[in-house]
């Protein structure tokens, strides 16, 4: 799946004890070799993420009041 800046994503956890994480793609770093994205998570943290097969999906946009 190709993601773009501004896409909301849900990332499944590798552990069954943790919930999926959601966030917004802030930057597409490298798509030529392997996709990598800078994601700002809903908890305020930010990280570089390289998705494993089937681990990431687009999330519904959240409504802002």
N, C-alpha and C positions, 0 to 999 in steps of 0.2 A: 504494500500500500504506500503510495506516495503522499507525504504530508507537506503542507505549506505553512508559512508563517501565519499565525492567527488561528490555526486549527486547534480545537479542544480535543484532547485525547484521554483515553482511559488505558492504563497499563496494568495488566494482570500481575500479581505478585508471584514470585517463585515459591513462596511459602504459603501453605494453607492457613496459617495462623495470622496472616496479614491481609487487610482489605486491599482491593485495587486502588491505585492512585490516579488522580485526574489532574490535568494541567493544560497549559497553553504553549504551543510551539512558538518560541521567540526567535529562533534562527535555524535555518537548514545549513549545517556545517559541511557535509560531504555526501553527495548522493552517487557520485561516479563509481566508487569502489564498494562502499557499504554505507547505507543511510545512517547518519548521525544527526541528532537534533539537540538544540539547547532548549530545555523545557522549564518553564516556571510553574512549579507545582502549586496547587491550591493552598498548601500549608505555608507558602511564602518562600520555600527553598527553591533553588535552581540547580539543574545538573545537566551534564551532557549525557545523552541517552542513545544507545545503539540497540534497536529492538531485535529481539529474537523472533523467529517465525511464529506468528499468531499471538504475540504478547501485547500488541498495541492495536487499539481501534479508535475510530473517531467517536467523540462524545457529543451529546446534545449541548448546544450553547446554553449558558446559564442566563437567567434574566437578571438585569441590574435594576435596582429600584431607583 
